[in-house]
Amino acid sequence: MVSWIISRLVVLIFGTLYPAYYSYKAVKSKDIKEYVKWMMYWIIFALFTTAETFTDIFLCWFPFYYELKIAFVAWLLSPYTKGSSLLYRKFVHPTLSSKEKEIDDCLVQAKDRSYDALVHFGKRGLNVAATAAVMAASKGQGALSERLRSFTNRVSPSHPGVRRKALAAQAPPRILRPRFRKKSTSSSTTETMYLSGT
């Protein structure tokens, strides 16, 4: 575990940050020789990182695996061994030069296919979303009106006041008629007007 942590730190600091700073300096100074040196390093480091993804899974049990990774990064960076330059000139450049046309054709085809697939799945996704939205809106509108109807019909008989109000809301409006009653008192007779609904 400790060797894994040390290996990650060494690869991060010396394999990534240190070369990134010197690449910046090479671009800033416009020194072609330094620029080419660091470009070769980054190509080799990209291949190393790709290979490392798989070797970390399958070869991490190998004795001194992480120490060998540290040594390899140091060898790539060393100005005495010029490891990245050596690997690039002996293996990577001849391989890429001989396969460049096929790689370019594959990349163009992959780009075209990915664009076509993106457009196809984008259209399908939009169609599905639009259909779902229309169905939800139509079901939602019908469900809302049905919900309101069931709510007004669903009045508990245990609450007579609520029942009367619900029935009054459903019944047609009644016309209120005046009703007169005579009320007698000992001193005089007066007429009192009462309004009622029945």
C-alpha positions in Angstrom: 0.0 0.0 0.0 2.8 2.4 0.9 4.6 1.7 -2.4 1.4 2.4 -4.3 1.0 5.8 -2.6 4.7 6.6 -3.3 4.4 5.5 -6.9 1.3 7.6 -7.5 3.0 10.7 -5.9 6.2 10.2 -8.0 4.3 9.7 -11.2 2.1 12.8 -10.4 4.9 15.1 -9.4 7.8 14.0 -11.6 5.9 12.4 -14.4 3.3 15.0 -14.9 3.8 18.4 -13.1 7.6 18.7 -13.7 7.3 18.0 -17.5 4.2 20.2 -17.7 6.2 23.2 -16.3 9.2 22.5 -18.7 6.7 22.2 -21.6 5.4 25.6 -20.7 8.9 27.0 -20.6 9.7 25.4 -24.0 6.5 27.0 -25.6 7.3 30.3 -24.0 10.9 30.4 -25.2 9.9 29.1 -28.6 13.0 26.7 -28.5 12.2 24.1 -31.2 14.6 21.5 -29.7 13.0 21.7 -26.3 9.6 21.7 -27.8 10.2 18.5 -29.8 11.8 16.9 -26.7 8.8 17.5 -24.5 6.3 16.5 -27.3 8.1 13.1 -27.6 7.9 12.8 -23.8 4.1 13.5 -23.7 3.4 11.0 -26.5 5.4 8.3 -24.6 3.8 9.3 -21.3 0.3 9.0 -22.8 1.1 5.4 -23.9 2.5 4.7 -20.5 -0.6 6.0 -18.8 -2.8 3.9 -21.1 -0.7 0.7 -20.4 -0.6 1.5 -16.7 -4.4 1.4 -16.5 -4.3 -2.3 -17.4 -1.0 -3.3 -15.8 -2.2 -1.9 -12.4 -5.1 -4.3 -12.5 -3.2 -7.5 -13.7 0.4 -7.0 -12.6 0.1 -5.2 -9.2 0.9 -8.4 -7.4 4.3 -8.6 -9.2 7.2 -8.1 -6.8 8.6 -4.5 -7.0 5.9 -3.5 -9.6 5.5 0.0 -8.2 9.2 0.5 -7.8 9.7 -0.5 -11.4 7.1 2.2 -12.4 9.0 4.8 -10.5 12.3 3.7 -12.2 10.6 3.8 -15.6 9.3 7.4 -15.1 12.8 8.4 -13.9 14.3 6.7 -17.0 11.9 8.6 -19.3 12.8 12.0 -17.8 16.5 11.6 -17.3 18.6 13.8 -19.6 21.4 11.2 -19.5 19.3 8.2 -20.7 16.8 10.2 -22.8 14.4 7.4 -22.4 11.4 9.1 -23.9 13.3 10.2 -27.0 14.8 6.7 -27.4 11.4 5.0 -27.2 9.8 7.5 -29.5 12.5 7.3 -32.2 13.0 3.5 -32.1 9.3 2.3 -31.7 6.6 4.8 -31.7 7.6 7.0 -34.7 8.2 4.1 -37.1 4.9 2.4 -36.1 2.8 5.5 -36.4 4.4 6.5 -39.7 3.6 3.1 -41.3 0.0 3.0 -39.9 -0.8 6.8 -40.1 -3.2 6.5 -43.1 -5.2 3.6 -41.5 -5.3 5.4 -38.2 -6.5 8.7 -39.8 -9.2 6.7 -41.8 -10.4 5.0 -38.6 -10.6 8.3 -36.8 -12.6 10.0 -39.6 -15.0 7.0 -39.7 -15.4 7.0 -35.9 -16.1 10.7 -36.0 -18.7 10.4 -38.7 -20.3 7.3 -37.0 -20.4 9.0 -33.6 -22.0 12.1 -35.1 -24.6 10.1 -36.9 -25.3 8.0 -33.8 -25.6 11.2 -31.7 -28.1 12.7 -34.2 -30.1 9.4 -34.4 -30.3 8.9 -30.6 -30.9 12.6 -30.1 -33.9 12.5 -32.4 -35.2 9.3 -30.8 -34.7 10.8 -27.3 -36.6 13.9 -28.3 -39.4 11.9 -29.8 -39.7 9.8 -26.7 -39.7 12.9 -24.4 -42.3 14.7 -26.6 -44.6 11.6 -26.6 -44.2 11.2 -22.9 -45.0 14.9 -22.3 -48.1 14.8 -24.5 -49.3 11.6 -22.9 -48.7 13.0 -19.4 -50.5 16.2 -20.2 -53.5 14.4 -21.7 -53.7 11.9 -18.8 -53.0 14.6 -16.3 -55.8 16.8 -17.6 -58.3 13.9 -17.5 -57.0 12.7 -14.2 -57.3 16.2 -12.7 -61.0 16.6 -13.7 -61.7 13.0 -12.6 -60.0 13.7 -9.3 -62.1 16.9 -8.7 -65.3 15.0 -9.5 -64.4 12.1 -7.2 -63.5 14.6 -4.5 -66.8 16.4 -4.6 -68.8 13.1 -4.7 -66.8 11.6 -1.9 -68.4 13.3 1.1 -68.6 11.5 4.4 -72.1 10.9 5.7 -70.9 11.1 9.3 -70.6 14.8 8.9 -74.1 16.1 8.2 -73.1 19.7 7.8 -70.5 18.8 5.2 -73.1 16.6 3.5 -75.7 19.4 3.4 -73.2 21.8 1.9 -72.2 19.3 -0.7 -75.8 18.6 -1.6 -76.5 22.4 -1.6 -73.6 22.8 -4.0 -75.0 20.2 -6.3 -78.7 21.3 -6.1 -80.0 24.1 -8.4 -80.2 27.5 -6.7 -83.5 28.2 -4.8 -85.5 31.3 -5.1 -86.1 32.9 -1.7 -89.7 34.0 -1.2 -90.9 36.4 1.5 -93.1 34.9 4.2 -95.2 37.0 6.4 -96.4 36.0 9.9 -98.4 37.9 12.3 -97.1 38.2 15.7 -99.3 39.4 18.5 -98.2 41.3 21.5 -100.3 42.6 24.3 -100.0 46.3 23.2 -100.2 46.0 19.5 -100.1 43.8 16.5 -97.1 44.1 14.2 -96.1 42.3 11.1 -92.7 40.9 10.9 -91.2 39.7 7.7 -89.0 36.6 7.7 -87.1 35.3 4.8 -86.4 31.6 4.5 -85.4 29.1 2.0 -88.4 26.8 2.4 
